[in-house]
Amino acid sequence: MPFWLKVTLTIKESAAYSNIGINKIEDLLKQPKCDFVLYVGNKKLVKRKELEQYTSRNLEI
């Protein structure tokens, strides 16, 4: 399934989709006010639409 149709992405998929590095995405997911992280057990998933909104709101990451 294409990335742009998925509701949630893995960290690797979100890095490829957003052109942001894996380490930077992991740092963002650790932030207390991160609204685009979804925990499924020990696994972290990225909410695609919320990540898009976050990147469009911010000028630099």
N, C-alpha and C positions, 0 to 999 in steps of 0.2 A: 504494500500500500504506500502511496507517495506521502512524504512528510507533511505536506500542506493539507492533507485530509485527516491526519491523525489528531486525536484530542490530546494525547500525552506523548511525549518523546523521551527516549533515554538520553543520558548526558551526551553520548557520542552522536546521536541523531540530532540533538539540539545544537551541538557545536557545528555540525555540517550544515544544518538548516540556517543558522543565524550568522555563520562565519565568525563566531566568537570561540576562543580556545576552550578546551576541556577544563583546564585548570581554573580559568576565569569563571566559567559557569559553576564549577564546584564551589568556588569562593562565594559567588552570589547566592547559591542555595543555602550556604551556612549562615547567611545574614538573618537576624531574628525577625525582621519585617518582610522577608521574602514571600510574596504572594503567589509565586508561580511554581512552588515546589509541592509535590504530592508524595507522601510516604506510603509505600505498599510493603509492609513489613520492614525489612532493612533496606529495601531498594528505594532510591529516589527517582522520581519521574518529573518531567518538566511539563507544565501546562502550556501548550503551544500558544494559545490566544493571549494568555496573560504575559508570556515572554515577549510576544510581539508588541503588546501595549507598553510594557516596561521599556523596551528598546526605543519605541517611538517617543516616549516621554522624556528620555534622558539624552543629553547631548554627548556625554562621555561616561564610560563605564570603568 
